């Protein structure tokens, strides 16, 4: 036994009750995968468990039919308002013409770890501040976080930490990073309008296909800070129809834009507007940009990175360095929109063959390790 900075006795021996509980929760959630905004069974189970632990529970956070769940534990004393966040939704796949859901991104694991941490923290108690657990729907749609934020029920939170399983290529079982640094990503649709004419009289029309080519070349010429990883590329083109001798008047482009920080993303998008507008005008066409959706890049605080590092070392004996990934996460709306401090743990679990693969699997021994890290972080803050 040894005492950590928060006064919580960390037993290096395995907490068998903790292992049993987190695994039981995982098995229950794993067999009821539900897609974004339809996590009804998942959220009902989580809310019921939190009530038995003694939390003040708010259900249907994001609307009358919403699935978001918040649990609050109040020490009654001044202090930090600290939160752990978990995502709940599964992914939908299709096989032999039939659709089915699978927890192929580990959200069942994340919810299990945060719920088990909530149980342990309630049993241990907190000495200062407030503790929130936030169970969020629809991360895969990338606007579940904003639906929770818009409820106004998270406004007093000052600090928040998330956690995510990592592929084996990034972190193995028994390893974790104190900061998984996601990039910004955006989907953009461009609608092009020209003018129909017969193929024998192209001078009477405005060719949407030619406008698309000019716009694509202009997009490919966009330059941004080369020291920051970034890309903006066309991933979909649709112009014209089945009639080969008709000058097409309509076209659409789909773009994927990514940048490792928010400043570079904003720079690229401002240049994109000019490339699209003047690219279309150069051939007499018009173009409309629709920023369909996206997520901001991670902006963590050093304080929470160091807290995570200390807890990872406390639990696992050592910590990985900060990991950078071009993937996106809607978790970062919490720091952007709520203006709070955030941190994000990447947990090794020998996960194969990869996230979003329908046969994704991982070593369940990682679950208790993740719970212990989250508990240690929380009690260092509030214990």
N, C-alpha and C positions, 0 to 999 in steps of 0.2 A: 504494500500500500504506500502511496505517496500523495502529498497534497499539492494540487496545482495552484495557480495564481488566484483562481476564483474561490478556493477553499473546498473544492470538490475532490473527494478521495478517489483517485484513479487506480483501480485494481488491474494489475497487469495480467491477472488470470482472467479467463473468459467469463463474462457475465452470462450464465446459462439461461437465465430467465429472459434476458434481452435478446439473445440469439433465438430462443424459441419463439418469442413474440414476433419479432420482425420477419421471421421465416413463415410463420402462420399467416401474417397479414399479406405477405407477398403471394403466397399460394392462393389466397382468397381473391386478391385483386387481379392476379395473372389470368384467372379463368373467366373474368367478366370484362374483357376489353371493350371499351366504348369510344366512339370517335368524338371529335371536337363538339362541344356544347351538348353532347348527349350522354355525359358521364353520370347518369342518374343513380345507378346502383353503387357506383364507386363513391360518389359524394355522400350518399345516404349512409353508407357503412362508415366512412371517415367521420362524419358528423356525430353518429351514434357513439363511436369510440371516444371521441373528444369529450362528449358530455359525461361519460362514465369516469373520465380522468379528472373532471372538475373544471373544465374550461367553460368560459362564456362563449357560446357558439352562435355564429350567424350563418345561416344557409341561404341559398339562392341569392348570393351576393350580387350577381350581375344580371338581375331581372327576375320577373315572376316565374319564369321557367328555367332560370339560371341554375348552374351546377357548382358555382364557386362556393368554397367553405372557408370561414375564418374562425380560428380559436384564439382566445385571449386569456392569459394568466397574468393577474395583477398582483404585484407584491404589496401594494399599498404604500410603498416608499418611493421617494424621488429616484430617478435614474434613467438610463437609456431605454428607449422603446425599440426592442430588437426583434427581428423576424426571421424565420426560416420559411422558404418557399419551395413547394413541390408542384410539378405539373402532373396531370392525371390522364390525358387523352391517349388513345391508341391510334394506330394507323390502319387504313383500309387497303386491302389487296384484292386481286381478282385471280381466280384459277378456274379453268374449265367453264368460263362464263358466269361463275358465281362469286359474289363479293363476300369477303370475310374480314374480321378485325383481328389484329395481333398487336401485342405490346412489343413492337420491334425497335423501340427507341429507349426502353428502360423506364418509362414513366411510372409503371407499377412499382419498380424498385425505388424510385425517388419518393413516391408517396409513402411507401412502406417505411423507408428510413426516417422521414420527417415525422410520421405518425408515431413510430417507436421512440424517437427522440422526445416527442411531446409527452409520451407516457413516462419516460424516465425523468424528465425535468419536473413534471408534476409531482412525482414521487419524492424527488430530492428537494424541491422547493426553490424559489428564487428570493433573494434578499433585497433586491432593488429593482426599480423600473417595471416595465411591462414586457411580456413575451407574447409574440404573435406567431401562429402557424398559419400559413396562407396556402391553400390548396386550389390551384388555378386550372381552369379548363383551357382547351384549345390552343396549346402552345404550337401544335403543328400547323395551325392556321395563321399563326403569328399575330393574332390580335386578342388572345385570351387575357394577356396581362393588361391591355388597355381597358378591357371590359371590367376588370377588377378595379382598376384605378378610377375609372369613371363613376364607380359606385360611391366614392367619397369615404369609404369605410377603412381606407388604409392611410388616411392623411396624417395620423399622428406617428406613424412609423418613422424612425430616424435612421435605422441601419437594417439591411436585409442581406441574407446569404442564401445562395442556391447551391445545388449539387447535381452532378450528372455522371453517369457511368461513361467510361472511355473505352474505345477499341483497344485491343491488345497491343496494337502497333504504337500506341501513345503511352499506355500505362498498364502494367501487369498487376495481378492480384498482390496486395500488400504495398502498392505504391499509390501516391496521390499527388496532385499538383495544387498549390495554394491559390492559383489563379488560372482559369481557363479563359483565354482572351479571344472572344469571338469578334468577327468583323461585322461591318455594316453590309446589308444586302437589300436590293430593291428589284422588284419586277416593274417594268415599264412597258405599256402598250402604246403604239403609235398608229393613228388612223390617217391615211393619206387620201385626199380627194383630188381627182383630176377631171377630165372631160372625155366622154366617149366620142369616138369617131370610127369610121371604117378604116381598115388597114390600108386601103388604097389611097386614103386621104388623111395621113397622120398629122398634116399641118393644121387640120381643123380640130384636133383633140389635144388633150394634155395627158400624157402617158403616166399612169400611176406606177407602173413597173419601172420606168426610167427614174421617176422621183425616188422610188425605194432604193435603187442602186446608188444614186447620188447621196441620199441620206446615210446609207450604210457606209459609204466611203468617208463621209464626213465624221461619222461616229468613230470609225477606225482610226481617224487622225487625231482624236482627242488625246491630249497629253496631260498627265498629272505627276505629282512628285514621285520620282522613280525610287526613292528610298522607302516608300510605303507600298506594300503589296496592294494591287488594285487591278480591276479589269472591268470593261464594259463591252458587251458583245451581243450581237443579234442571235437569238436562239429560235426564232420562228418568223417565217415569211409566207404571206398569202396575198396573191395578186391575180386578178382576172378570173376567168371561168373556162368553160370548155370550148368557146368559140375562138379559134386561133387568129381570125382576121378582124377582131374587134379591139380597138385601142382601149385598154381598161381604165375605168375612172375611179376604181376603189382598190385600196391595198392596206394591209396591216402588217406591222412589225412587232415582234415581242423581244424584249431585251432583258438580260440579266446583268445587273451592276453590283460589283462588290469592291469594298475597300476596307483596309484594316483599321482605319480610324474615321471619325465622323467628318473631320475637316476635308479630307481628300474626297470623301463621298460627295459632300456639298459642292466642292470645286468641279467634280466631274458632271454632276447634274446641272449645274449652271451652264457649263459648256455644251452639254447635250441639248439644252433648249435652243441655243443659237444654231447648232449643227442641224437640228431638225427643221427649224423655221426657215433658215436661209437655204438649206439643201433643197427643200420643197419649192421655195420661191424661185430658185434658179432655173427651174423647168416649167414654171407657171402653175405649179400645184399648191395645195394647202395641206398642212399637217397639224394634227392635234395630239398632244401628249397626255396620256393618262397614267399618273403614278399610282399603280394598282395597290401597292403595299410593300412593306419592307420592315426592317428592324435596324435600330442604331447599333453601332459598335460598342463594345465593353468600355466602361470608364470606371474602374475600380479605385478604391482608396488604399493607399499604402498601409494604413492602419489595419484594415480587414484582411489584406493579403498576409501581413505578419501574424495576425491572430490565427489565420488558417494554418500558416506554416508551423506555428508553435503547437497547435492541436494535432496536426498530422504527425509531427515528431513525437508528441506525447503518446499517441496511439500506435503508430506504425514504426517508430524508431528513427525514421528519416523522411525527408520530403523531396519530391522532384522539384525542378525549377519551374518557373512559369511556362505554361504551354500556350502557344499561339495557334489558332485554327481559323481558316477562312469561313467556316460555317457560321450561321446566324442563330440568334436566340431572342425570343421576345422578352426574356427576363430584363433586358437592358432598358426597356421602357420605364421600369421602376426608378432607375437613377435619372433618366432623362425627364420624365414627366412629374415625378414626385420630388425630385431634387434631393434624394437621400444617398447615403453612403451604401455601397454594395460590394459584395465579394462573391466568389463562385468557385467551389471546389470541384475538381475533376478527379473521379475515383477509379482506380484500376480494378478490373474485375475479370481479367482474361477473357474479355468479350470478343466473340467471333460469330460469323465471318465479318460482321460490321453492323453499324447502326442503320436502321431502315431496311434491313434485310429480313424477309419473312421468317427465316430460320435463325434469327439472332439468338444467341444464348450466352450465358456468363456464369461464373462461379459464384454461387449464392453465399459463400463465405465472406464475400465483400460487403454484404448488407450490414452485418453487425459492426464491421470496421467503420463503415460510413456513419452509422448511428453514433458510435463512440466519438467520432470527430465532431459531429454536429452538437452533441451534448457538451463536449468539452469547450467548444467555442462559445456556446450559449452561457454556460456557467462561469466562464472567465469574464463574461460581460455583466451577468446579472446575479451570479451566485455568491 
